[in-house]
């Protein structure tokens, strides 16, 4: 870890400035819509800082007045002037902080929303290559760190920088010789601050990265809490999380140590310069070259220079951490989706549902091909069953139809439209999916069904639930009926109930093409028979692709695709495929479906069918 840290630091020193400029420049783009408030804030800040810079001059006059004139009316005037300056400075500071906070909070909100919008546009490849916890950390931890930087820290940074510049100018005006003494320490202070702040930046990025890894562990264990408890792996997961926390702690302590070194060093250098200045200024007073009030004013201005220098070191260090977070956010925003609509792509009109695969090949990576030279035709209204052993490519094949992934070779046609040449939204709008893993959102049952078509009426939602055999359990088994909250991922419902709600959602969408990825695998026998009846009705006059382990579904299919190691090794009807005693489907049937078929035939014979 130490060697990697040094390598990261060397790399940071090489391209730090350019990255900083780019990051700050892009942040300013988000400030532009709020430029009026930004101008108000800057004017108020200038006014506040300007009033603060007047104070030492007033103090100089007070001291000289006390030592020389002892003029009470004049003293009262100066004291009243100080009081007025304090009031005006407080008002200006209030306006500055409030207006800048308004700008900062809006900028952060805009970035957070844009990041989320961009996440929604990214292709599946991004989410398969980045863990959920890492993605969530970008939009929470990184944005939160940026929020602190563009609100509280930015106010302090601007104030201290302006105070430093104004006080330095007045120092030259009061006594250029004393000012030159102070300036001797500036190069050492600057070099120390820049060098250590770069190390803080690297440490801050490490903290954010390890926080993202820790967040991913939490997300995985919370989502898979049943697996954790089933395998009694609580101690293992605690150890895994603790390791990430320890890594975060180590990086945070490295950052804290550098901060602990930076502040005292800068403070020592600054106040050492003040000590020398005090001695030299006192000598000039003794020589009659400077008044006592002038020395006091000069020392106050020196403090106004030293304090911002010491403060700016810490602010700069915090900004280094914020810039690391900003860069990660912009890296995410710069990630281009792999799957997009072609420029000027036309809308896909209402289709009949013919789907043609022409010599389609696909690989998730260049190293391993998942599908090889797939060709078939699914006619409108046909039910196409996909069978094959695990890993044969069934789920991958159906994921190509809505363009979750793009083919590497060949093409897919829907009603003779190449799906890569039509608007992506219009394509997916005509495809309904009941996925292998039922996903429900943490909302009401009604809202989850309505997700299929947001403009549907209450009657249409309930009709979809009736068709999916969900209406009865919703009314009878759930205390709040359709307004029952299902919990995260539908945890408050049983597996069968979740499945039926998902089917109702697909029914409500009323798609021309239906994809059922092992859609009935979570249902018991009684529920499956009722849901299967609803699905049979749903699949009428719709092209349907079904991945199922149930022989009854395959038998009813109009066409069967048999996949093995990414290839369609056989295709035809259930009956014709069984005619080949040595065929792959026949062997698959004998291994997986024969007992089920015999039981089904026995049931049919008993019922007289």
C-alpha positions as CSV (number, residue, x, y, z in Angstrom):
1,X,0.0,0.0,0.0
2,X,2.9,2.4,0.8
3,X,4.6,1.9,-2.5
4,X,1.3,2.4,-4.4
5,X,0.7,5.5,-2.3
6,X,4.1,6.9,-3.5
7,X,3.3,6.1,-7.1
8,X,0.0,7.8,-6.9
9,X,1.6,10.8,-5.3
10,X,4.2,11.0,-8.1
11,X,1.5,10.8,-10.7
12,X,-0.6,13.5,-8.9
13,X,2.4,15.9,-9.0
14,X,2.7,15.4,-12.7
15,X,-0.8,16.3,-13.8
16,X,-2.3,17.9,-10.7
17,X,-2.5,21.5,-12.0
18,X,-4.2,20.7,-15.3
19,X,-6.7,18.4,-13.6
20,X,-7.4,21.1,-11.0
21,X,-8.1,23.7,-13.7
22,X,-10.3,21.3,-15.6
23,X,-12.3,20.4,-12.5
24,X,-12.7,23.9,-11.3
25,X,-13.6,25.1,-14.8
26,X,-16.4,22.5,-15.1
27,X,-17.7,23.4,-11.6
28,X,-18.0,27.0,-12.8
29,X,-20.3,25.8,-15.6
30,X,-22.8,24.8,-12.9
31,X,-22.5,28.2,-11.2
32,X,-23.4,30.1,-14.4
33,X,-27.3,29.7,-14.0
34,X,-27.0,31.4,-10.6
35,X,-24.6,34.2,-11.6
36,X,-26.8,37.0,-10.2
37,X,-26.6,35.4,-6.7
38,X,-22.9,34.8,-7.1
39,X,-22.4,38.5,-8.0
40,X,-24.4,39.6,-4.9
41,X,-22.3,37.3,-2.8
42,X,-19.0,38.6,-4.2
43,X,-20.1,42.2,-3.7
44,X,-21.2,41.5,-0.1
45,X,-17.9,39.7,0.4
46,X,-15.8,42.6,-0.9
47,X,-17.8,45.0,1.3
48,X,-17.3,42.8,4.3
49,X,-13.6,42.3,3.7
50,X,-13.1,46.0,2.9
51,X,-14.7,47.0,6.2
52,X,-12.5,44.5,8.0
53,X,-9.4,46.1,6.4
54,X,-10.4,49.5,7.7
55,X,-10.3,48.4,11.3
56,X,-6.5,48.5,11.8
57,X,-6.4,52.1,10.5
58,X,-9.1,53.1,13.0
59,X,-7.2,51.3,15.7
60,X,-4.0,53.2,14.7
61,X,-5.8,56.5,15.1
62,X,-7.2,55.5,18.4
63,X,-3.7,54.5,19.8
64,X,-2.1,57.7,18.5
65,X,-5.0,59.7,19.9
66,X,-4.6,58.2,23.4
67,X,-0.9,58.7,23.5
68,X,-0.7,62.2,21.9
69,X,-3.9,64.3,21.8
70,X,-6.1,62.7,24.5
71,X,-9.1,64.2,22.7
72,X,-12.3,62.8,24.3
73,X,-14.8,64.0,21.6
74,X,-12.5,62.6,18.9
75,X,-12.2,59.3,20.9
76,X,-16.0,59.1,21.0
77,X,-16.2,59.6,17.2
78,X,-13.7,56.8,16.5
79,X,-15.4,54.4,18.9
80,X,-18.8,55.1,17.2
81,X,-17.2,54.6,13.9
82,X,-15.9,51.2,15.0
83,X,-19.4,50.2,16.2
84,X,-20.9,51.2,12.8
85,X,-18.1,49.3,10.9
86,X,-18.9,46.1,13.0
87,X,-22.6,46.3,12.2
88,X,-22.1,46.9,8.5
89,X,-19.6,44.1,8.4
90,X,-22.0,41.7,10.1
91,X,-24.8,42.5,7.6
92,X,-22.5,42.1,4.6
93,X,-21.2,38.8,6.0
94,X,-24.8,37.6,6.4
95,X,-25.7,38.5,2.8
96,X,-22.4,36.9,1.5
97,X,-22.9,33.6,3.4
98,X,-26.6,33.3,2.5
99,X,-26.3,34.1,-1.2
100,X,-23.2,31.9,-1.6
101,X,-24.9,29.0,0.3
102,X,-27.9,29.4,-2.1
103,X,-25.5,29.1,-5.1
104,X,-23.6,26.2,-3.5
105,X,-26.6,24.1,-2.5
106,X,-28.2,24.6,-6.0
107,X,-24.9,23.6,-7.7
108,X,-24.6,20.5,-5.6
109,X,-28.3,19.6,-6.2
110,X,-27.9,20.1,-10.0
111,X,-24.8,17.9,-10.0
112,X,-26.5,15.2,-7.9
113,X,-29.5,15.1,-10.3
114,X,-27.3,15.2,-13.4
115,X,-25.2,12.3,-12.1
116,X,-28.4,10.3,-11.5
117,X,-29.8,11.1,-14.9
118,X,-26.6,10.0,-16.5
119,X,-26.6,6.8,-14.5
120,X,-30.0,6.1,-16.0
121,X,-28.6,6.5,-19.5
122,X,-25.7,4.2,-19.0
123,X,-25.7,0.7,-20.6
124,X,-25.7,-2.5,-18.7
125,X,-22.0,-3.0,-19.3
126,X,-21.2,-0.1,-16.9
127,X,-23.2,-1.7,-14.1
128,X,-21.7,-5.1,-14.7
129,X,-18.2,-3.6,-14.4
130,X,-18.9,-1.4,-11.4
131,X,-20.2,-2.7,-8.1
132,X,-23.4,-1.2,-6.7
133,X,-21.8,0.1,-3.6
134,X,-19.2,2.0,-5.6
135,X,-21.9,3.6,-7.8
136,X,-24.0,4.6,-4.8
137,X,-20.8,6.1,-3.1
138,X,-20.3,8.4,-6.1
139,X,-23.7,10.0,-5.7
140,X,-23.6,10.1,-1.9
141,X,-20.1,10.3,-0.4
142,X,-18.5,12.2,-3.3
143,X,-21.4,14.6,-3.7
144,X,-21.5,15.2,0.0
145,X,-17.8,16.0,0.1
146,X,-18.3,18.4,-2.9
147,X,-21.2,20.0,-1.0
148,X,-18.9,21.0,1.9
149,X,-16.3,22.4,-0.5
150,X,-18.7,24.6,-2.5
151,X,-20.6,26.0,0.5
152,X,-18.7,26.5,3.8
153,X,-15.2,26.0,2.5
154,X,-15.7,28.3,-0.5
155,X,-17.0,31.1,1.7
156,X,-14.0,30.8,3.9
157,X,-11.5,30.5,1.0
158,X,-12.8,33.6,-0.8
159,X,-12.8,35.6,2.4
160,X,-9.3,34.6,3.5
161,X,-7.9,35.1,0.0
162,X,-9.3,38.6,-0.3
163,X,-8.3,39.5,3.2
164,X,-4.7,38.3,2.5
165,X,-4.4,40.4,-0.7
166,X,-6.0,43.5,0.8
167,X,-3.8,43.3,3.9
168,X,-0.7,42.7,1.9
169,X,-1.3,45.9,-0.2
170,X,-1.9,48.0,3.0
171,X,1.2,46.6,4.5
172,X,3.3,47.9,1.6
173,X,1.5,51.2,2.0
174,X,2.3,51.5,5.7
175,X,5.9,50.3,5.6
176,X,7.5,48.6,2.7
177,X,10.6,47.6,4.6
178,X,8.7,45.7,7.2
179,X,6.7,44.0,4.5
180,X,9.8,42.8,2.8
181,X,10.8,41.0,6.0
182,X,7.5,39.2,6.0
183,X,7.8,38.3,2.3
184,X,11.0,36.4,3.0
185,X,8.9,33.5,4.5
186,X,6.3,33.3,1.8
187,X,8.2,31.0,-0.6
188,X,8.8,28.5,2.2
189,X,5.2,28.6,3.4
190,X,3.9,28.2,-0.2
191,X,6.2,25.2,-1.1
192,X,5.3,23.5,2.2
193,X,1.6,24.0,1.7
194,X,1.6,22.8,-1.9
195,X,3.7,19.7,-1.3
196,X,1.8,18.5,1.8
197,X,-1.6,19.4,0.2
198,X,-0.8,17.2,-2.7
199,X,-0.2,14.3,-0.3
200,X,-3.5,15.1,1.4
201,X,-5.2,14.9,-2.0
202,X,-3.9,11.4,-2.7
203,X,-4.9,10.3,0.8
204,X,-8.4,11.8,0.4
205,X,-8.9,9.9,-2.8
206,X,-7.8,6.7,-1.1
207,X,-10.3,7.4,1.7
208,X,-13.2,7.9,-0.8
209,X,-12.2,4.7,-2.7
210,X,-12.1,2.6,0.4
211,X,-15.4,4.1,1.6
212,X,-16.9,3.0,-1.7
213,X,-15.6,-0.5,-1.2
214,X,-17.0,-0.6,2.4
215,X,-20.4,0.7,1.1
216,X,-20.4,-2.1,-1.5
217,X,-19.9,-4.7,1.3
218,X,-22.8,-3.2,3.2
219,X,-25.0,-3.2,0.0
220,X,-24.2,-6.8,-0.8
221,X,-24.7,-8.2,2.7
222,X,-28.0,-6.3,3.3
223,X,-29.3,-7.5,-0.1
224,X,-28.2,-11.0,0.6
225,X,-28.9,-11.1,4.3
226,X,-30.8,-14.4,4.0
227,X,-27.8,-16.1,2.4
228,X,-25.5,-14.6,5.1
229,X,-27.7,-16.0,7.9
230,X,-28.3,-19.3,6.1
231,X,-24.6,-20.0,5.8
232,X,-23.9,-18.4,9.3
233,X,-21.3,-16.1,7.7
234,X,-22.0,-13.1,10.0
235,X,-18.5,-13.2,11.4
236,X,-17.0,-13.5,7.9
237,X,-18.9,-10.5,6.6
238,X,-18.0,-8.5,9.8
239,X,-14.4,-9.3,9.1
240,X,-14.7,-8.3,5.5
241,X,-16.3,-5.0,6.4
242,X,-13.9,-4.3,9.2
243,X,-11.0,-4.8,6.8
244,X,-12.4,-2.0,4.5
245,X,-13.0,0.2,7.6
246,X,-9.4,-0.4,8.7
247,X,-8.2,0.6,5.2
248,X,-10.3,3.7,5.4
249,X,-9.0,4.5,8.8
250,X,-5.4,4.1,7.7
251,X,-5.9,6.5,4.8
252,X,-7.8,8.9,7.0
253,X,-5.1,8.9,9.6
254,X,-2.4,9.4,7.0
255,X,-4.4,12.5,5.9
256,X,-4.9,13.6,9.5
257,X,-1.1,13.3,10.2
258,X,-0.3,15.5,7.2
259,X,-2.9,18.0,8.3
260,X,-1.5,17.9,11.8
261,X,2.0,18.7,10.3
262,X,0.8,21.3,7.9
263,X,-1.0,23.6,10.3
264,X,1.8,24.0,12.9
265,X,4.5,24.4,10.2
266,X,2.6,27.1,8.5
267,X,1.6,28.7,11.8
268,X,5.2,28.7,13.0
269,X,6.5,30.3,9.8
270,X,3.8,32.9,9.8
271,X,4.2,33.9,13.4
272,X,8.0,33.8,13.3
273,X,7.7,36.4,10.7
274,X,5.4,38.4,13.0
275,X,7.9,38.2,15.8
276,X,10.7,39.5,13.6
277,X,8.4,42.2,12.3
278,X,7.5,43.2,15.9
279,X,11.2,43.6,16.9
280,X,12.0,45.6,13.8
281,X,8.9,47.8,14.1
282,X,9.6,48.5,17.8
283,X,13.1,49.6,16.8
284,X,11.6,52.0,14.2
285,X,9.3,53.4,16.9
286,X,12.3,54.0,19.2
287,X,14.0,55.8,16.3
288,X,11.0,58.0,15.7
289,X,10.5,56.6,12.2
290,X,7.1,55.0,13.1
291,X,4.3,56.0,15.5
292,X,3.1,53.5,18.1
293,X,-0.3,53.5,16.5
294,X,1.3,52.8,13.1
295,X,3.1,49.8,14.6
296,X,-0.1,48.5,16.2
297,X,-1.9,48.9,12.8
298,X,1.0,47.1,11.1
299,X,0.9,44.2,13.5
300,X,-2.9,43.9,13.1
301,X,-2.4,43.8,9.3
302,X,0.3,41.3,9.7
303,X,-2.1,39.1,11.7
304,X,-4.6,39.6,8.9
305,X,-2.0,38.2,6.5
306,X,-0.7,35.4,8.8
307,X,-4.1,34.1,9.8
308,X,-5.4,33.6,6.1
309,X,-2.1,31.9,5.2
310,X,-2.5,29.4,8.1
311,X,-6.2,29.0,7.3
312,X,-5.7,28.7,3.6
313,X,-3.4,25.8,4.2
314,X,-6.3,23.8,5.7
315,X,-8.8,25.0,3.2
316,X,-6.5,24.1,0.4
317,X,-6.1,20.7,1.8
318,X,-9.8,20.2,2.1
319,X,-10.2,21.4,-1.5
320,X,-7.7,18.8,-2.6
321,X,-10.0,16.1,-1.2
322,X,-13.0,17.7,-2.8
323,X,-11.3,17.9,-6.1
324,X,-10.6,14.2,-5.9
325,X,-14.4,13.6,-5.4
326,X,-15.2,16.1,-8.2
327,X,-12.9,14.3,-10.6
328,X,-14.6,10.9,-9.8
329,X,-18.0,12.5,-10.4
330,X,-16.9,14.0,-13.7
331,X,-15.3,10.7,-14.7
332,X,-18.7,9.1,-14.2
333,X,-20.4,11.9,-16.2
334,X,-17.9,11.5,-19.0
335,X,-18.6,7.8,-19.3
336,X,-20.5,7.3,-22.6
337,X,-23.3,4.7,-22.8
338,X,-22.5,1.8,-25.1
339,X,-26.1,1.5,-26.3
340,X,-27.6,4.7,-27.7
341,X,-30.1,5.6,-30.5
342,X,-28.4,6.3,-33.8
343,X,-28.4,9.9,-34.8
344,X,-31.8,10.7,-36.4
345,X,-33.0,7.2,-35.7
346,X,-36.8,6.9,-36.5
347,X,-39.4,5.8,-34.1
348,X,-40.2,2.1,-34.3
349,X,-43.9,2.0,-35.3
350,X,-46.4,-0.3,-33.7
351,X,-45.1,-3.8,-34.7
352,X,-46.8,-7.1,-35.3
353,X,-43.9,-8.8,-33.4
354,X,-41.9,-10.7,-36.0
355,X,-38.4,-11.2,-34.6
356,X,-35.5,-12.4,-36.8
357,X,-32.0,-13.3,-35.7
358,X,-29.6,-13.3,-38.7
359,X,-26.2,-15.0,-37.9
360,X,-26.0,-13.2,-34.5
361,X,-22.8,-13.6,-32.5
362,X,-22.0,-11.9,-29.2
363,X,-19.4,-11.7,-26.5
364,X,-19.3,-9.8,-23.2
365,X,-15.6,-9.5,-23.6
366,X,-13.3,-10.2,-26.6
367,X,-11.9,-13.2,-24.9
368,X,-15.0,-15.4,-24.7
369,X,-17.8,-15.7,-27.2
370,X,-21.2,-16.3,-25.6
371,X,-23.4,-16.6,-28.7
372,X,-22.3,-18.0,-32.0
373,X,-24.1,-17.6,-35.4
374,X,-27.6,-17.6,-34.0
375,X,-30.3,-17.6,-36.7
376,X,-34.0,-18.1,-36.4
377,X,-37.4,-16.5,-37.1
378,X,-40.1,-15.9,-34.6
379,X,-43.4,-15.2,-36.4
380,X,-45.9,-12.7,-35.0
381,X,-47.8,-14.2,-32.1
382,X,-45.6,-17.3,-31.7
383,X,-44.4,-18.5,-28.4
384,X,-40.7,-19.4,-28.6
385,X,-39.3,-21.5,-25.8
386,X,-35.6,-21.5,-25.0
387,X,-34.1,-24.6,-23.4
388,X,-30.6,-25.7,-22.6
389,X,-28.3,-26.3,-19.7
390,X,-27.2,-23.5,-17.4
391,X,-24.7,-21.2,-19.2
392,X,-25.9,-22.1,-22.6
393,X,-26.7,-18.4,-23.4
394,X,-30.5,-18.3,-23.0
395,X,-30.7,-15.2,-20.9
396,X,-28.0,-13.5,-23.0
397,X,-30.0,-14.2,-26.2
398,X,-33.2,-12.6,-24.9
399,X,-31.3,-9.6,-23.5
400,X,-30.2,-8.7,-27.1
401,X,-33.8,-8.2,-28.2
402,X,-34.4,-5.0,-26.1
403,X,-30.8,-3.9,-26.9
404,X,-29.4,-4.3,-23.4
405,X,-26.4,-5.4,-25.3
406,X,-25.5,-4.9,-29.0
407,X,-24.6,-7.9,-31.2
408,X,-21.0,-8.2,-32.4
409,X,-21.9,-9.7,-35.7
410,X,-25.1,-10.3,-37.6
411,X,-28.3,-8.3,-36.9
412,X,-31.7,-8.6,-35.2
413,X,-34.8,-7.5,-37.0
414,X,-38.3,-6.7,-35.7
415,X,-40.8,-6.4,-38.5
416,X,-37.8,-5.9,-40.8
417,X,-36.4,-3.0,-38.8
418,X,-32.8,-3.4,-37.6
419,X,-33.2,-2.7,-33.9
420,X,-29.9,-0.7,-34.0
421,X,-31.4,1.7,-36.5
422,X,-34.5,2.7,-34.6
423,X,-35.1,4.9,-31.6
424,X,-34.1,2.9,-28.5
425,X,-37.0,4.2,-26.3
426,X,-39.6,3.3,-29.0
427,X,-38.0,-0.2,-29.2
428,X,-38.2,-0.9,-25.5
429,X,-41.6,0.6,-25.2
430,X,-43.0,-2.4,-27.2
431,X,-41.2,-5.1,-25.2
432,X,-42.4,-6.4,-21.8
433,X,-40.1,-8.4,-19.5
434,X,-40.7,-10.5,-16.4
435,X,-37.1,-11.1,-15.3
436,X,-35.6,-14.1,-13.6
437,X,-35.0,-12.1,-10.4
438,X,-38.2,-10.3,-9.5
439,X,-37.5,-6.7,-8.7
440,X,-40.1,-4.6,-6.9
441,X,-39.5,-1.0,-5.7
442,X,-40.0,0.1,-2.1
443,X,-43.4,1.5,-2.7
444,X,-47.0,0.4,-2.7
445,X,-48.3,-2.6,-4.6
446,X,-50.4,-0.2,-6.7
447,X,-47.3,1.9,-7.6
448,X,-45.3,-1.2,-8.6
449,X,-48.0,-2.4,-11.0
450,X,-48.6,1.1,-12.3
451,X,-44.9,1.2,-13.2
452,X,-45.8,-0.8,-16.3
453,X,-47.8,2.1,-17.7
454,X,-47.8,5.3,-15.7
455,X,-50.9,6.8,-17.3
456,X,-53.0,3.7,-16.6
457,X,-56.3,4.1,-14.7
458,X,-57.1,2.4,-11.4
459,X,-59.4,0.1,-13.2
460,X,-56.7,-1.0,-15.6
461,X,-54.3,-1.6,-12.8
462,X,-56.7,-3.8,-11.0
463,X,-57.6,-5.6,-14.2
464,X,-53.9,-6.4,-14.7
465,X,-53.8,-7.8,-11.2
466,X,-56.8,-9.9,-11.8
467,X,-55.3,-11.3,-15.0
468,X,-52.1,-12.2,-13.1
469,X,-54.0,-13.8,-10.2
470,X,-52.8,-11.1,-7.9
471,X,-56.0,-9.2,-7.2
472,X,-57.4,-11.7,-4.7
473,X,-54.3,-12.0,-2.4
474,X,-53.8,-8.2,-2.6
475,X,-57.3,-7.6,-1.2
476,X,-57.5,-10.6,1.2
477,X,-53.9,-11.1,2.5
478,X,-52.5,-7.5,2.6
479,X,-53.8,-5.3,5.3
480,X,-53.8,-2.1,3.2
481,X,-54.7,-3.8,-0.1
482,X,-53.2,-2.0,-3.1
483,X,-51.7,0.7,-0.8
484,X,-49.5,-1.9,1.1
485,X,-45.9,-1.0,1.1
486,X,-43.9,-3.9,-0.3
487,X,-40.6,-3.0,1.4
488,X,-37.2,-3.0,-0.3
489,X,-37.1,-5.3,-3.3
490,X,-40.6,-6.5,-2.2
491,X,-39.3,-8.2,0.9
492,X,-42.7,-8.0,2.7
493,X,-44.3,-10.2,0.0
494,X,-43.7,-13.9,-0.6
495,X,-41.8,-15.1,-3.6
496,X,-45.0,-16.1,-5.4
497,X,-46.7,-12.8,-4.6
498,X,-43.8,-10.8,-5.9
499,X,-43.8,-12.8,-9.1
500,X,-47.5,-12.2,-9.7
501,X,-47.1,-8.5,-9.1
502,X,-44.3,-8.4,-11.6
503,X,-46.5,-10.3,-14.1
504,X,-49.3,-7.8,-13.5
505,X,-46.9,-5.0,-14.3
506,X,-45.9,-6.6,-17.6
507,X,-49.6,-7.3,-18.4
508,X,-50.4,-3.6,-17.8
509,X,-47.7,-2.5,-20.2
510,X,-49.5,-4.6,-23.0
511,X,-46.3,-5.1,-25.1
512,X,-46.2,-6.6,-28.6
513,X,-43.1,-8.7,-27.6
514,X,-43.0,-10.5,-24.3
515,X,-39.9,-11.9,-22.5
516,X,-40.4,-14.3,-19.6
517,X,-37.1,-15.3,-18.1
518,X,-38.0,-18.3,-16.0
519,X,-41.1,-16.4,-14.9
520,X,-42.9,-19.1,-13.1
521,X,-39.9,-20.7,-11.3
522,X,-40.9,-18.9,-8.0
523,X,-44.5,-20.1,-7.9
524,X,-46.0,-23.1,-6.1
525,X,-48.1,-25.5,-8.1
526,X,-51.4,-23.9,-7.3
527,X,-50.3,-20.4,-8.0
528,X,-48.4,-21.5,-11.2
529,X,-51.5,-23.0,-12.7
530,X,-53.5,-19.8,-12.2
531,X,-50.7,-17.5,-13.4
532,X,-49.9,-19.8,-16.3
533,X,-53.5,-19.4,-17.4
534,X,-53.1,-15.6,-17.2
535,X,-49.8,-15.8,-19.2
536,X,-51.4,-18.0,-21.8
537,X,-54.0,-15.2,-22.3
538,X,-51.4,-12.5,-22.3
539,X,-49.2,-14.3,-24.9
540,X,-52.1,-14.6,-27.4
541,X,-51.3,-12.5,-30.5
542,X,-47.9,-11.5,-28.9
543,X,-44.5,-12.8,-29.8
544,X,-43.3,-14.4,-26.6
545,X,-39.9,-15.7,-25.6
546,X,-40.0,-18.0,-22.6
547,X,-37.1,-19.4,-20.6
548,X,-38.6,-22.1,-18.4
549,X,-37.7,-25.3,-16.6
550,X,-41.4,-26.5,-16.8
551,X,-42.1,-28.9,-19.5
552,X,-45.7,-27.8,-19.8
553,X,-44.6,-24.4,-21.0
554,X,-42.3,-25.9,-23.6
555,X,-44.9,-28.3,-24.9
556,X,-47.3,-25.4,-25.5
557,X,-44.7,-23.4,-27.3
558,X,-45.0,-22.9,-31.1
559,X,-41.2,-23.2,-31.5
560,X,-38.4,-24.5,-29.4
561,X,-34.8,-23.2,-29.5
562,X,-32.2,-25.7,-28.0
563,X,-29.0,-23.9,-27.0
564,X,-25.7,-25.5,-26.0
565,X,-22.5,-23.6,-25.4
566,X,-23.8,-20.5,-27.2
567,X,-25.1,-22.2,-30.3
568,X,-28.6,-23.1,-31.4
569,X,-28.0,-26.8,-31.9
570,X,-31.6,-27.7,-32.7
571,X,-34.9,-25.9,-33.3
572,X,-38.4,-27.0,-34.0
573,X,-41.6,-28.1,-32.2
574,X,-41.5,-30.3,-29.1
575,X,-42.8,-33.2,-31.1
576,X,-40.5,-32.9,-34.0
577,X,-37.4,-32.5,-31.8
578,X,-38.3,-35.7,-29.9
579,X,-38.4,-37.6,-33.3
580,X,-34.6,-37.7,-33.2
581,X,-33.7,-40.3,-30.6
582,X,-30.1,-39.2,-30.5
583,X,-30.8,-35.4,-30.6
584,X,-29.7,-33.0,-27.9
585,X,-33.2,-32.1,-27.0
586,X,-34.2,-35.7,-26.6
587,X,-31.3,-36.3,-24.2
588,X,-32.2,-33.1,-22.3
589,X,-35.8,-34.3,-22.1
590,X,-34.8,-37.7,-20.8
591,X,-32.6,-36.1,-18.1
592,X,-34.8,-33.2,-16.9
593,X,-38.4,-33.6,-18.1
594,X,-39.3,-37.2,-18.4
595,X,-40.6,-37.6,-14.9
596,X,-42.6,-34.4,-15.1
597,X,-44.1,-35.5,-18.5
598,X,-45.1,-38.9,-17.1
599,X,-46.8,-37.2,-14.1
600,X,-48.5,-34.8,-16.5
601,X,-49.8,-37.6,-18.8
602,X,-51.0,-39.5,-15.7
603,X,-52.9,-36.5,-14.5
604,X,-54.5,-36.0,-18.0
605,X,-55.5,-39.6,-18.1
606,X,-57.1,-39.5,-14.7
607,X,-59.1,-36.4,-15.7
608,X,-60.3,-38.1,-18.9
609,X,-58.6,-35.7,-21.2
